[in-house]
Amino acid sequence: MGWQGEGLELAAPEVELERLLRGAYPDARGRFGPFGGRFVPETLWGAITRLESVAKAALVDPAFIAELSHQQRVWVGRPTPLMRAENLSRAWKADVWLKREDLAHTGAHKINNALGQALMAKRLGVSRIIAETGAGQHGVATAAVCARLGFPCRVYMGAKDVERQQPNVQRMKWFGAEVIAVTSGEATLRSAIDEALREWVSDPMGTHYLLGSAVGPHPFPWLVRTFQSVIGRESREQMVSATGAGALPDAVFSCVGGGSNAIGMFHGFLGDRSVQIFGAEAGGTGDAPGLHSATMAQGRPGVLHGSYSLLIQDAGGQVGKTSSISAGLDYPGVGPEHSFLHAIGRVKYVPVRDSAALDAVREMCRLEGILPAMEPSHAVAAAKAWCEANPGRRVLINLCGRGDKDMPILMRNL
């Protein structure tokens, strides 16, 4: 098979997967096959290349790794637990396990990357940090780590998301962050990233843009994946330990918007050919344009926010409108490594309707006493559907965030 893109073609899937697993991707240009790269204005080139250089040095520096590990343990609360969902297992006639990233400090996986990049910002010598956020969890994580490390912090958030994620807006402010409501465009995550990039251009060397998802120009997709891969490493080790015989899950599920929690979980299992891997994206309320955020199902290759990846586009090739009950999945693009994994067939991406995600929230609450965020509820719904078709199998779900932030949405819809 091959995937045509900018004159590049992927080799056979197994060959490409081996290249990824041995560290050949991203390549020197920041590409995963044809996907990725750096499409940035000249004013950002110095900051981007400096970040790549400092990151590569830090990630092999024992002092940096020791500080990161220390903060993960005493402040973030790692390792997060792996839990067998006994009641869901009985209800679904399956063996269901949850990776409890919702129990990490600030309530989601976003703290993993925020902490790593903020420690990197100290080495960069910048004076301030900016960030974007959709569901608010990345904004909260960035605000919290900036408070801990002493950085001034500004967070851009779409006005639509400010309205539907008020609990997280207040948390960011309590941590000392300045929250800027973005009213341009669709006033969601895409607009927030647009504005954060514009500000970074105005002060590229004195400011670090702490990008929260596995999107954007290289080295961000690689850097975010590196800090989030702790999820997959822990999950694999915990699963082998917990199952006695060392049995791995038959299938792994994570939600995918930009894709940070998913790429972190998936990297723990990409080399295990017996493990099926699924990404659950936002199917919204229908298949028609503007009713969903199902980038893998309906996207085409294009450039957005400095990276070449799959992208929801209209008939004229412009970025298309999206919709999702989940603010964190309401994004028209996806990380380039996800596009690569989709192209070689290692990960299957499935759209999940808003209604199914809401049903998953209700079931998780009533059977397990856990209130999940709307984002991972898409993964829960996808896992349930798979278990119904594959009874008796073992599944692992990345419960990447808790649902406190979604109370306004849930009170309107449940």
N, C-alpha and C positions, 0 to 999 in steps of 0.2 A: 504494500500500500504506500501511498505518498500523499503529502499535504502540500499543495502549491501555495507559496506565499513569498512575495518579493523575490522571486527567482530562486528560492530555496525549497528543497523537497526533503521530507523526512524519510529516513530509511525504514527498514522493517521494524515493527513495534518492539520486538525483543532487543534488537540492536540499540534502539533509541533509549529504552529503559535501562539497559546496562550502562550506557554513556551517562545517564543521569545519576545512577547509583554510585558510579565510581568518581563522580565530581566533575565530569566534563561539561555539564550544564549548571548554571549559565556559563557561556563561553566568555572570551575576553571582551566581547561586545555587549555582554549582558543578555544574550539570547538563549532561549530554550527552543532549539530548532529555529523556526522562523519567527517565533514570538518573543516579545520583550524589547530590548534595546533602550536607547536614550533619545527621545525626541524632545529636546529642551532648548530654550533660548540661550544664546551665547553667554548672557549674564549669569546663568546658573551653572555653566560648565565647570568653573573653578570649584564651586561648593560641592558639586556632585562628585567630581574626581577626588577631592580632598576627603570626602566622606568615605568613599570606597577604599582609599589608601589607609586611612585611620582605622576603619573597621577591620580590614584584613590583618593589620598589625595587632589590634586589640584582641581579636578572637583566637590568637595563638600566644597571647601574653598570660602567663600564669597568674600575675597579679590582678588583671582584669577579670579573668575567669573566677578567681577566688572571691573577689568582691561581688560579682554577679551571683554566684552560688550562695554567698552569705546572705545577701539581701533577699534572694528567692526563699531561703529557708526561714529567716526570722521576721521578715516583713510581709512577703507575699503569702507565705504559708505552704510552700511546696515541700514534699510532693502532695498534690491534691489526691483525694481518695479515689479508688476504683470500687464501685458498689454493685452488688448483684441486686437487680430490681425484682424481688421475689414475687410481688403481686402482679406486676406486668408480665413476668415470665409465665405465671399460671394463666392469666387472661389471654395471652398471645400464643400459648402452647409452644414456648420457645425458651431459650436461656438468654436472658437480657441483662446486659451490663452497662453501667453508666460511668463515664469518666467525669468526675465532679469538678469541672472548671468553674462552676457557679460558686464554689466554696473558696476560690482564690480571693485575696484581698481586692476590694472594690467590686466584687461580684461577677467577674467574667475573666476570660482568657486574655483580654486586652492588656492587662497589667504586665504580662510576660514581655511583650515587645516594648511597651512604654518604659519599663525599667531598663531594659538593655540599651535602648537608644538614648535615654537620658544619661546613663553612665558614659555612653559614647560621646555625648555632647560635652561632658566635662573635659574629655581629651581633645575635642575640637577647639576648646577655648572660647565658645560662643557666650554671649551675654544673656540670651533669652531663647525661649522655645515657643513655637507656634504649632498648632495641630488643627485637624478637622475632625468632625464626628458626625455620625448619623444617628444611631440609637442612643448615643451619649456615653456608652461604656468606655470607648477610647478616650473621649474627652475627660471623663472622671479619672481614668487611670493616669492620663498625662498630668492633669491638675494635681493629683495626689503625689506623684513622683516628683513633680516640680516643687511642691511644698517641702518634700523631704530633702531634696538636694539643693534647694535655695535658688531656683530659676524663676524669674517672672514668666507668666504663661498666658497666652491668648489662644482661645479655641473658637474656630469658625463652625457654625452649625446652621443648617437650613432652617428658615423660619417655620416651615411646616413641621420639621422635627422638633424645634423648640417647643411648639405647641403640644405635640403628642408625647414628648418625653420630659415633662416638667420636673419630675423628681430628680432626674440626672442633671438638669440645668442648675437646680438649686445646690446639688452636691458639688458641682464644679465651682460655683461661686463661693461656697463655704471653704473650699480648699484654696481660695485666693485667685482663681483664674478669672480673666475677663472673657466673657462669652459674647461673641458677635453673631447676631441673627442675620443670616444672608437671605435677602429677598429676591435676588436675581434668579433667572431661569425657573426651574421647578421648585426652588427653595428646599431641596433635599440634599443628600450626601454629595451628589455630583457638583452642585453649586458651592457647597462648603469647600470642596477640594479646589475648585477654580479660584476661590478667593484666597485660600491659604497659599496657593502657588503664586498668585499676584503679589502678595505681601513678601514672600520669600525673595522674589526678584528684586524688591526694593532694598534688601539688606542681606545678600546671600552669604556673606562671610561672618557676620555678627549674629546671625539667627540660625538656629537649627529647626528645620521643618520635620517634626516627629510624625511621619506618615503612619497611619494606623493599620492599613491593610496591605495585602501582598500585591499591590498594584503600583503604578507609577514607574518612573525611569529607573534603570539600574543605577545603584545597587539596592534600591528599596525592596523589590520582590524577594531577592535573595536574603537580604538582611532581616526582613520580617519573618521569613520562613525559618531562618537560623534561630531566632529567639523563640519562635512558637514551636519548634520541633521538640521541645521539652515535653509537650503533651504526648506526642507519639512514642517517644522513648520511654516515658514513665508508664504509659498504657500497656505497651508490649511487655515490659518487665513485670508489671503488676498482674497482667493476665496470665502469664506463664507461671508466676508464683501461686496465684489464687486457684487455678484449675488443677493443681496437683500434678497431673500427667503432662503439664506443659502445653496443653492444647490452646491454639490461637483461635480467635473468633472466625466464624465462617464469613462474616460480613461486618464492615465498619461503615458508620454513617456520620457525616458532619454536614452542617448547613453551609451554603456558599453564596456570598454576595460578592465582595471583593475577594474573599477567600482565605483570611489569615488563620482562623481556627482550624479550618479544614486542611490547609497545606501542612500545618503543624502536626495534626493527627495522622494524615496520610503518610507522611515520611517515616513513621514508625513501622509501616506495613507494606510499603511499595515492593520490597524485595521478597515478600512472602506470597508466592504465586497462588497458594491455596486460599488466600484471603481476598474476597471480593470487596471492592471499595466503591462507595456511593456518596456523591455530593447532592444535597437537596437544595434546589434553588427556588426562588419565589415565583410560584405559578399564578399568584394574584387571584383575580376573579374570572379570568378567561384567557383564551389564546389570541384574541384580537390585539393589534398594536395598542399600546398604552394601558393595557389591563394587567400587565405582569412585568416581572423582572427576570425572565427566564433566558439569560444570555446564552447559555450553552444550547438550549433547545432552538432558539430562533435568531441567534446573533450571526454576524458576518465579520471577518477580519477587518480591523481598522485601527486607527490611532486615537487614543484618549488619554489625557493626563500623562503624556510622556512615554507611553508604551504601546506597542503593536500587539493586539490581542483580539479575542472575540468581543463584539460590541453590538448592542441593539441599535439598528439604524433604520431610518425611514427610507422611502423609495428614492429619495434624492441623495442618499448617502450621509445625511446629517444624523447626529445622535438622536435616537428615538426617545419618546416619553416612556416612563416606567411607572409601575404601581405595585405596592405591596403593603399589607397590614403591618409588616415589620420594617421599621425605619432602617435597620442595619442591613437589610437585603435589598433595599430600594435603590439600586445602582445599575446603570446601563452597561457596565463593563465587568471584567473579571480579571484576576491576576494572570499574567502570561504563562506561568507554570501550570495553572489549571487548564488553559487552552492546549498546552502541550500534552498533558496527561489525557485530555479528552481526545486529541488527535491520534494518539497512539493506542487508545482504547484501554489504558490501564485503569482509569476511573470512569464510572458511569454516572452521568449527571441527570437527575430527574426533577421535573417541576412539581411543586406541591401547592395546592390551592390554599388560600387564606382560611377557608372553612375547615379543611383538614388540620391545619396548624392549630386552630382554635379548639377543635375536638381533642387534639393531643394535649393541650394545656389542661383541659378539664380532666382528662383521664389520668395524667401524671399527678395532678393535685389530689384526686380522690383515691387513687390506688397506692401512691407512694408518699404522699404528704410533701411533695416538692412542687414549688411554683417555678416552672421554667420560663425563660425569656421567650418572646415570640420567635426569635431567630432559630434557636435549637429545636423549638417545637416543630419546625419543618422537618428536621432530621428525625425526630421521634415519629412523626406521621409516616415518613418514607420507610422507616424501619418496620413499623407495624404492618404496612402493606406488603413488605417483602416477607415478613414472618408468616403472614396468612397464606402466601404462595409457597413457602418453604418451611413447613412445620417441623419443630424439633431441633432447629439449628441454633447456633450460638451467635448473638449479635452484640456489637459494642457501639454505643452511641456517645458522641462527644456532647455532653450537656454544657455548652460553652458559656452560659450566662443565666443568672436568675431573673425572675420576672417582676421584681419590685418596680422597676422602671416602667413597666408596661401597664400598671394599674389603671391609668386613664383609658387606655385602649380596651383593656379587658372589661372594665366596668360598662363601657358602651356596647360591647359586642357579646359578652357572655350573660 
